[in-house]
Amino acid sequence: MTGAAAGQRDLDAASAQPLHPAAREVFLAALDRGYADPRRLHRAGREARLLLDNAREVTAAALGVRPDEVTFTPSGTHAVHLGLLGLVRGSRRGDVVVHAAVEHSAVRHAVAWGARAEEVPVTGDGRVHGRDLVERAGGPGVGVVALQTANHEVGTVQPVGDLELPDDVPLFTDACASMGRLPLPDGWAAAAGSAHKWGGPAGVGVLLVRKRARWRNPFPGDDRVDERSTGFENVPAVLAAAASLQAVVAERDEVNARQHDLVEVVRRRVAAEVPDVEVVGDPRDRLPHLVTFSCLYVDGEALVTELDRRGLGVASGSACTASTLTPSHVLEAMGVLTHGNVRLSLQRDTTRADVDALCDVLPSIIAEIRSRVGL
């Protein structure tokens, strides 16, 4: 597989993807042309500005938004913080953020730092009921509603476009897991994405803020022209991120269909061949490339380690660390098994042979781990 270590099958695209070929070519070409400060008036600065403006226009076209609604940030996490807290600061109603219990930690940390939280529970497949969010949105002091486009751990798509919120309560959507893979839903005032999740360079986030949105910068500003600016942009990386996004959007129908079929293979084989396993998340209305399952009487980290020893790179949503001993808040909120969890997320070039290789060894590895504790 492209970008994977020798002999390694990388099945952790939800964390990061190898650089898309379109991004690599553009990035290398832009290194010599886009080094200068795009705010300077000399020739090198003007050329960097042209590249930055081009990246903004390409990104806007790929996402169906206006170029002046696009801001590039140093990461998806920063885009989440800036977008969400900017809506909170611009709100006239208050600083309470109503959000689903399965939001990414970037959203939860932003709310804990600069707002007050009102958490809404989810169903067993990880989806929030839209009516619950709408009902809570009318409460006293509610300034913003936050709802991810799709869950980063189990893949379930959320009903973002179906929410009928009060006119003075804006919606923030964390689209980091889905941007490029799925069209953006309607109804949001601000949205965030992360380039390395669609095959762009790491260190580039995308913040989208609608022109009509009441948004104010929640952080100290600088002297850049854009009020949402986060400093000196990495122009070559931004241009490469835009090129990869454009390519991913162009090919997503074909890639999504192929990945959806491969995930169905995993869901079917794991359920049939592994005893005491729970495949979680919505089986149909989900991200096309992601599947999560939990195995009873198995430690998630041990399972990830054993698979890695056999050349299979996966992630665990139940990663209990020595410092916190806290399992995934997403799985807990869903009320599903939190231990022995594996998250597969397919790269754009993942094949049937790759997923079969994992499914072939999984039953014996799980049996071996269980035997160590006398099961």
Buried (B, 14 or more C-beta within 10 A) or exposed (E): BBBBEEEBBBBBBBEBBBBBBBBBBBBEBBBEBBEBBBBEEEEBBEBBBBBBEBBBBBBBBBBEBBBEBBBBBBBBBBBBBBBBBBBBBBBEBBBBBBBBBBBBEBBBEBBEEBBBBBBBEBEEBBBBBBEBBBEBBEEEEBBBBBBBBBBBBBBBBBBBBEBEBEEEBBBBBBBBBBBBBBBBBEBBBBBBBBBBBBBBBBBBBBBBBBEEBBBEBBBEEEEBEBEBBBEEBBBBBBBBBBBBBBBBBEEBEEBBEBBBEBBBBBBEBBEEEBEBBBBBBBBEBBBBBBBBBBBBBBBBBBBBEBBEEBBBBBBBBBBBEEEEEEBBBBBBBBEBBBBBBBBBBBBBBBBEEBBBBBBEBBBEBBEEBBEEEEE
